[in-house]
Amino acid sequence: MKGQKFFSLLLALCLVVSLGACNQKSEQDKKFDELTRKDSSAADIFPESALESEASSAPGESSEAAPTPEPTPHVDPEGLTGELTVLGPADTSDGIAKTAVEYLAEEFMKLHPGVKINVEFISSIFDDMPRAQRREQARSRILAELGSGEADYLLYSPIEELNIYGLSQSGVFLDLRPYFENDPSINPDDYYTQVLDAMSVDGKYTVMPFSFSFEGMMLNRPLMEKMKVDLDGIQAIDYKMLLDWYEQAKAIDPSTQASFGALTQEFLYTYEAPAYVDLENKTASFNSPEFIEFLTRTGALEEPDKEALGHYQFLGEDILTVEWFMEKKFSGEELDREFINEYWQQFYDNAHQAVAAPTGIAAQELGLVSGLMKNLAGPYPAVSTKGQLGVYTTEDFAIPATMKNPDLAWKFISYCISEREDMQLKAGQAYYTARLPINKKNFAKQMEFCRTSSMMYQTASYYLEDFHQKNLDADLAVKKLDEFLSMPLVNGKTHVIDMSEYLTEFYDSKLTTPEQCAEKIQGRMDIWLHE
């Protein structure tokens, strides 16, 4: 995502962005057979301590003026001391001056002057390499350090290539559930523990996120109403529902596409894949008739002209782009071409009406359940045909079992996931998260910030007529999130292993049949499950 594109403006106020929810995977290293595990008792982490106050001496009688008192230094009531390294495989700032974790570290050190936190990103060492090569270098280094017992750091935003699931089963990472449940500063009722449970491995919290997200769709409101679809009655959308609507819509207008942009087939795979993965029994069923039917139906979709769409072949899921497109193109209003840049013109001239716009669902998208969009309805969670909703975390922590001071690491994690007074980490520079906070109170504050901040939807209000963010119903957004999270949740990182090589062969190159593609995906998944 480069250049001064309008999409960049739309997301300029997006809270600090982490690694894209890309599902790119490389072949995993051999499973570690022997690792030294450091025993840690969560009960020892929270010693009770009281701050002893010093009695000040009475001022003596003196003709000299009393000296100006020195500023009272901040006193840490917990008396925390020590040094902590937070290691991220890749710099997630995406052009922002600092990442969220760096600001959080600064806040924590201010509260605890005896603590020193160093935030490091492996990718900065390999800046001259392509992104995929940087990720592979980061993966190789971290795996080597985990295997040799040299991983004395708090791992932040671990990339999917590490296979956290397999490493967690091998005892490479500490179980953070005892820490979470025994921390007196944490009330589990204040957290979306259903997400933590979905991310767990064998019941263990080996990864602790402070935010999460999931995929969804916005629907073409006028088109759905024309087809007499009850928009209020839709709880979630699976690929069969979308393709059924698509076939109905094609009968009305043959130029209609399934989705805006050119992301439909790959996106539908990420929604459907969890239906064919059984982590508990380490089995997969991608060679089943049901998955072959999925490939057959999605393979028959007519792809939009990617070259004609240009940059926006990748941005069709941007909600504000699609709303503006529908508002202008279907209203008969003449487009002011001096007002928009070349990318918008290209999208406007070459995109067609579609049934849905796929989107990641975070705070701004949830604000739209208030009905702020004229032409789009939703968002609706995108689920598998078994009703499973994949949740993703990129702003998360894992503590290697060989870490020398896991107690201090947990103290920092606990601070990061605790309730905040302000969702801005530093005024005008960074926000707590662009995603959905794992802390319920933080999410409620985030939605209120969306409603009141002049920054949150300033681009939308500038380009879209009658867009009134003050009508955003923060309470409704909180209620909707509770409804969404009542669905069966699965870990998107473990249920949606990257199969882009095989999907490209099938969808784009047409080199394989649905049956052949299914067998290749099944083989890759079998290897991953037993690494």
HUHU-V562766 format. One record per residue. N is the residue number from 0. RES is the residue in one small letter. SS is DSSP state (helix for helix, strand for strand, loop for the rest). D_FIRST is the distance of its C-alpha to the first C-alpha in whole Angstrom. Layout:
((N/RES/SS/D_FIRST) (N/RES/SS/D_FIRST))
//
This chain:
((0/m/loop/0) (1/k/loop/4) (2/g/loop/7) (3/q/loop/9) (4/k/loop/8) (5/f/helix/11) (6/f/helix/9) (7/s/helix/8) (8/l/helix/11) (9/l/helix/12) (10/l/helix/11) (11/a/loop/12) (12/l/loop/15) (13/c/loop/14) (14/l/loop/16) (15/v/loop/15) (16/v/loop/12) (17/s/loop/14) (18/l/loop/13) (19/g/loop/11) (20/a/loop/14) (21/c/loop/14) (22/n/loop/17) (23/q/loop/17) (24/k/loop/21) (25/s/loop/23) (26/e/loop/26) (27/q/loop/28) (28/d/loop/31) (29/k/loop/34) (30/k/loop/35) (31/f/loop/37) (32/d/loop/41) (33/e/loop/42) (34/l/loop/40) (35/t/loop/42) (36/r/loop/41) (37/k/loop/42) (38/d/loop/44) (39/s/loop/43) (40/s/loop/45) (41/a/helix/43) (42/a/helix/46) (43/d/helix/46) (44/i/loop/43) (45/f/loop/44) (46/p/loop/48) (47/e/loop/49) (48/s/loop/50) (49/a/loop/51) (50/l/loop/51) (51/e/loop/54) (52/s/loop/55) (53/e/loop/57) (54/a/loop/60) (55/s/loop/60) (56/s/loop/63) (57/a/loop/65) (58/p/loop/65) (59/g/loop/68) (60/e/loop/70) (61/s/loop/69) (62/s/loop/70) (63/e/loop/67) (64/a/loop/64) (65/a/loop/61) (66/p/loop/58) (67/t/loop/55) (68/p/loop/53) (69/e/loop/50) (70/p/loop/47) (71/t/loop/48) (72/p/loop/45) (73/h/loop/43) (74/v/loop/45) (75/d/loop/43) (76/p/loop/45) (77/e/loop/44) (78/g/loop/44) (79/l/loop/41) (80/t/loop/41) (81/g/strand/39) (82/e/strand/36) (83/l/strand/33) (84/t/strand/30) (85/v/strand/27) (86/l/strand/25) (87/g/strand/21) (88/p/loop/20) (89/a/loop/17) (90/d/loop/16) (91/t/loop/14) (92/s/loop/13) (93/d/loop/10) (94/g/loop/11) (95/i/loop/14) (96/a/loop/17) (97/k/loop/18) (98/t/loop/18) (99/a/helix/20) (100/v/helix/22) (101/e/helix/23) (102/y/helix/24) (103/l/helix/26) (104/a/helix/28) (105/e/helix/29) (106/e/helix/30) (107/f/helix/32) (108/m/helix/34) (109/k/helix/35) (110/l/helix/37) (111/h/loop/38) (112/p/loop/39) (113/g/loop/40) (114/v/strand/37) (115/k/strand/35) (116/i/strand/31) (117/n/strand/29) (118/v/strand/25) (119/e/strand/24) (120/f/strand/21) (121/i/helix/22) (122/s/helix/18) (123/s/helix/19) (124/i/helix/22) (125/f/helix/20) (126/d/loop/17) (127/d/loop/18) (128/m/loop/18) (129/p/loop/15) (130/r/helix/13) (131/a/helix/16) (132/q/helix/18) (133/r/helix/18) (134/r/helix/18) (135/e/helix/21) (136/q/helix/23) (137/a/helix/22) (138/r/helix/24) (139/s/helix/26) (140/r/helix/27) (141/i/helix/27) (142/l/helix/29) (143/a/helix/32) (144/e/helix/32) (145/l/helix/33) (146/g/helix/35) (147/s/helix/37) (148/g/loop/37) (149/e/loop/36) (150/a/loop/33) (151/d/loop/34) (152/y/loop/31) (153/l/strand/29) (154/l/strand/26) (155/y/strand/23) (156/s/loop/20) (157/p/loop/22) (158/i/loop/20) (159/e/helix/21) (160/e/helix/22) (161/l/helix/25) (162/n/loop/27) (163/i/helix/28) (164/y/helix/30) (165/g/helix/32) (166/l/helix/32) (167/s/helix/33) (168/q/helix/36) (169/s/loop/37) (170/g/loop/37) (171/v/loop/35) (172/f/strand/34) (173/l/loop/36) (174/d/loop/37) (175/l/loop/35) (176/r/helix/37) (177/p/helix/40) (178/y/helix/39) (179/f/helix/37) (180/e/helix/40) (181/n/helix/43) (182/d/loop/41) (183/p/loop/43) (184/s/loop/40) (185/i/loop/38) (186/n/loop/39) (187/p/helix/38) (188/d/helix/38) (189/d/helix/36) (190/y/strand/33) (191/y/loop/31) (192/t/helix/33) (193/q/helix/33) (194/v/helix/29) (195/l/helix/31) (196/d/helix/33) (197/a/helix/31) (198/m/helix/29) (199/s/loop/32) (200/v/strand/34) (201/d/loop/37) (202/g/loop/38) (203/k/strand/36) (204/y/loop/33) (205/t/loop/32) (206/v/loop/29) (207/m/strand/28) (208/p/strand/25) (209/f/loop/25) (210/s/strand/23) (211/f/strand/22) (212/s/strand/20) (213/f/strand/21) (214/e/strand/19) (215/g/strand/21) (216/m/strand/21) (217/m/strand/22) (218/l/strand/25) (219/n/strand/26) (220/r/helix/28) (221/p/helix/30) (222/l/helix/30) (223/m/helix/31) (224/e/helix/34) (225/k/helix/35) (226/m/loop/36) (227/k/loop/37) (228/v/loop/35) (229/d/loop/36) (230/l/helix/33) (231/d/helix/34) (232/g/helix/36) (233/i/loop/33) (234/q/loop/32) (235/a/strand/29) (236/i/strand/28) (237/d/loop/28) (238/y/helix/27) (239/k/helix/31) (240/m/helix/31) (241/l/helix/28) (242/l/helix/29) (243/d/helix/32) (244/w/helix/31) (245/y/helix/29) (246/e/helix/32) (247/q/helix/34) (248/a/helix/32) (249/k/helix/32) (250/a/helix/35) (251/i/helix/35) (252/d/loop/32) (253/p/loop/32) (254/s/loop/28) (255/t/loop/27) (256/q/strand/24) (257/a/strand/24) (258/s/strand/20) (259/f/loop/18) (260/g/loop/15) (261/a/loop/16) (262/l/loop/15) (263/t/helix/19) (264/q/helix/21) (265/e/helix/19) (266/f/helix/18) (267/l/helix/22) (268/y/helix/23) (269/t/helix/21) (270/y/helix/23) (271/e/helix/26) (272/a/helix/27) (273/p/helix/28) (274/a/helix/31) (275/y/helix/32) (276/v/strand/32) (277/d/strand/35) (278/l/loop/34) (279/e/loop/38) (280/n/loop/39) (281/k/loop/37) (282/t/strand/37) (283/a/strand/34) (284/s/loop/35) (285/f/loop/33) (286/n/loop/35) (287/s/loop/37) (288/p/helix/38) (289/e/helix/35) (290/f/helix/32) (291/i/helix/33) (292/e/helix/34) (293/f/helix/30) (294/l/helix/29) (295/t/helix/31) (296/r/helix/30) (297/t/helix/27) (298/g/helix/27) (299/a/loop/29) (300/l/loop/26) (301/e/loop/25) (302/e/loop/22) (303/p/loop/20) (304/d/loop/20) (305/k/helix/16) (306/e/helix/17) (307/a/helix/18) (308/l/helix/15) (309/g/helix/12) (310/h/helix/9) (311/y/helix/10) (312/q/helix/12) (313/f/loop/9) (314/l/loop/9) (315/g/loop/13) (316/e/loop/14) (317/d/loop/13) (318/i/helix/16) (319/l/helix/16) (320/t/helix/15) (321/v/helix/17) (322/e/helix/20) (323/w/helix/20) (324/f/helix/20) (325/m/helix/23) (326/e/helix/25) (327/k/helix/24) (328/k/helix/25) (329/f/loop/28) (330/s/loop/29) (331/g/loop/30) (332/e/loop/29) (333/e/loop/28) (334/l/loop/25) (335/d/loop/25) (336/r/loop/23) (337/e/loop/23) (338/f/loop/21) (339/i/loop/18) (340/n/loop/15) (341/e/helix/15) (342/y/helix/12) (343/w/helix/14) (344/q/helix/17) (345/q/helix/16) (346/f/helix/15) (347/y/helix/19) (348/d/helix/21) (349/n/helix/20) (350/a/loop/19) (351/h/loop/22) (352/q/loop/24) (353/a/strand/23) (354/v/strand/25) (355/a/strand/22) (356/a/strand/19) (357/p/strand/17) (358/t/strand/16) (359/g/strand/16) (360/i/strand/19) (361/a/loop/19) (362/a/helix/21) (363/q/helix/19) (364/e/helix/20) (365/l/helix/23) (366/g/helix/24) (367/l/helix/24) (368/v/helix/27) (369/s/helix/29) (370/g/loop/29) (371/l/loop/27) (372/m/loop/25) (373/k/loop/27) (374/n/loop/26) (375/l/strand/24) (376/a/strand/26) (377/g/strand/25) (378/p/strand/23) (379/y/strand/25) (380/p/strand/25) (381/a/strand/24) (382/v/loop/27) (383/s/loop/29) (384/t/loop/32) (385/k/loop/34) (386/g/loop/32) (387/q/strand/30) (388/l/strand/27) (389/g/strand/24) (390/v/strand/23) (391/y/strand/21) (392/t/loop/21) (393/t/loop/18) (394/e/loop/20) (395/d/strand/23) (396/f/strand/26) (397/a/strand/29) (398/i/strand/32) (399/p/strand/33) (400/a/loop/37) (401/t/loop/38) (402/m/loop/36) (403/k/loop/39) (404/n/loop/39) (405/p/helix/37) (406/d/helix/39) (407/l/helix/37) (408/a/helix/34) (409/w/helix/35) (410/k/helix/36) (411/f/helix/32) (412/i/helix/31) (413/s/helix/33) (414/y/helix/32) (415/c/helix/28) (416/i/helix/29) (417/s/loop/32) (418/e/loop/32) (419/r/loop/31) (420/e/loop/32) (421/d/loop/29) (422/m/loop/26) (423/q/strand/24) (424/l/strand/24) (425/k/strand/25) (426/a/loop/25) (427/g/loop/22) (428/q/loop/20) (429/a/strand/19) (430/y/strand/20) (431/y/loop/22) (432/t/loop/19) (433/a/loop/17) (434/r/loop/19) (435/l/strand/22) (436/p/strand/25) (437/i/loop/27) (438/n/strand/30) (439/k/helix/31) (440/k/helix/32) (441/n/helix/29) (442/f/helix/27) (443/a/helix/30) (444/k/helix/29) (445/q/helix/25) (446/m/helix/26) (447/e/helix/29) (448/f/helix/26) (449/c/helix/24) (450/r/helix/27) (451/t/helix/28) (452/s/loop/25) (453/s/loop/25) (454/m/loop/21) (455/m/loop/20) (456/y/loop/20) (457/q/helix/21) (458/t/helix/18) (459/a/helix/19) (460/s/helix/23) (461/y/helix/22) (462/y/helix/21) (463/l/loop/23) (464/e/loop/26) (465/d/loop/29) (466/f/loop/26) (467/h/loop/28) (468/q/helix/26) (469/k/helix/30) (470/n/helix/31) (471/l/loop/29) (472/d/loop/31) (473/a/helix/30) (474/d/helix/33) (475/l/helix/32) (476/a/helix/29) (477/v/helix/30) (478/k/helix/33) (479/k/helix/30) (480/l/helix/29) (481/d/helix/32) (482/e/helix/33) (483/f/helix/29) (484/l/loop/30) (485/s/loop/34) (486/m/loop/32) (487/p/strand/33) (488/l/strand/30) (489/v/strand/29) (490/n/strand/26) (491/g/helix/23) (492/k/helix/23) (493/t/helix/26) (494/h/helix/27) (495/v/loop/23) (496/i/loop/23) (497/d/loop/21) (498/m/loop/22) (499/s/helix/20) (500/e/helix/22) (501/y/helix/25) (502/l/helix/23) (503/t/helix/21) (504/e/helix/25) (505/f/helix/26) (506/y/helix/24) (507/d/helix/22) (508/s/loop/25) (509/k/loop/28) (510/l/loop/29) (511/t/loop/31) (512/t/loop/33) (513/p/helix/32) (514/e/helix/35) (515/q/helix/33) (516/c/helix/30) (517/a/helix/31) (518/e/helix/34) (519/k/helix/31) (520/i/helix/29) (521/q/helix/32) (522/g/helix/33) (523/r/helix/30) (524/m/helix/30) (525/d/helix/34) (526/i/helix/33) (527/w/helix/30) (528/l/helix/33) (529/h/loop/36) (530/e/loop/34))
//
